[in-house]
């Protein structure tokens, strides 16, 4: 009887361990998928940064001292703000998620904190995307390029 109790105990511990590992793997996959979504949004808008500089220069040609130049000045400011937002976001993101940092669910508290931060970054990168796209669209509309 003693032997079967030990066997049951070992099976229970092993089963518990397997479920725990499976849960950690699931959480890590969820984290990796979310990280990829954030990176994908960044990769989508990063090439547009080159457009921003050229649009600022084109708008500069339209700026003069009359009241009619106000929309061009505002569009330039919006483009510059979008550029700055991208640079700040990238710098901030790389501090929060250093390259080659291994994030595992083994340390539950640390993992949950990183997941929370990543969810916040997802919101921010989507805001960044919207700001970049709208500032570019507005500048192109003003310049008659849309």
N, C-alpha and C positions, 0 to 999 in steps of 0.2 A: 504494500500500500504506500509506503514511503517513496518508493521509486516512481510510482505513477503521479504522485503529487509534485515531485521534482520535475517530471516530464511536462506536466500541465503548466507548471510555473515557467519553464523554459519556453514552451510554445507561446504562452501569453506574452512574455517579454519580447520574444522574437517578432510576434505579430504586431505588438505595439511599436517596436522599432521600425518595422517595415512601413506601417501607416505613417509614422512620423517622417521618415525619409521621403515617402511619396508626397506628403503634404508640403515639405520643404521644396521638393523639385517643382511642384505645381506653383508655389509662390515665386520661386526663382524664374520660372518661365513667364509668369505674369509680369514680373519686373523687367525681364529682357524684352518682352514684346512691347511694353510701354516705352522703354528706352529707345527701341528701334523706331517707334512712332514719332518720338520727339526728334530724333536724329533725322528722320525722313522729312519732317516739316522744315527743319533747319536747311537740309540739303536742297529742298525745293526753292527756298527764298534766297539762299546765299548767292547764287549766280546773278540775281537781280541787283545786287549791290553795285555792280559795275554800271548798270543803267542809271542808278541814282546820280552818280558823278556827272555823267553826260547830260542828264536832264537839268541838273542845277546850272550847268554852263549855258544850256539853251535858254533857260528861264532868265538868266542874267542879261542876256541880250534884249529881253523884253522889259526889263526894269528901267524906269526913268523916274523923274521927280513928280510926275503927275499922279493924281488919285487913281488913275486906271492901272497903275503898276501894283497896287495893293494885292490883288489876287496872285500875281507872279511872285511877289515877296513871300506871301503866306505859303505858297506851294514850295518854294525853296526851303523855307523853315521846316515844313513838314518832311521834306526829303532828308534834310540834314538830321532831323529828329529820328527818322527811321534808321538812318545809317548809324547814328550814335547808339540807338537802342540795340541794334544788332551787335555792335562791338561790345557793349556793356554786357549783353546777355551771354555772348560767347565766353567772355572772361569770367563772369560769375558762374556759368555752368561748369567750366573746366575746373574751377575751385571746388565746387560741390561734388563733382564726379571726375576726379583725376583719371587721366588715361591709364589704362591697365589696372585700375582698382578692382579687386575682386569683391563682389558683394554676394554674400550667401545668406541664406535664411537660418543658418546655424545659431547666430546671435540674434535672437528674435527682436530684442529692443532696438539694436542698431539697424537691422533690416527694415523694421517698420518705420523708423525715422527716415531712412533713405527712400523708401517707397512714398512716404508722405511728401518729401521734398521733390521727388520725381513727378508726382501728380501736380504739384504746384508749377513745376517747370513746363509741364505739358500745357497748362493754361497760359502761361506766359509766352511760350513759343508760338502758340496759336494767335495770341494778341499781337505779337511781333509780326507774324505773317500778314494779318489783317492790316496793320499799320503800314507795312511796306507796300503791299498791293494797292491800298487806297491812295497812298501818297504818289505812287507811280501813275496810277490811273488818272488822278486829278491833274498831275503835271502834263501828261500826254493829252488830256482833254483840252487844257488851256493852250497847249501848243498846236492843237489841231492834228495830233498824231493818232488819236484813238479811233 
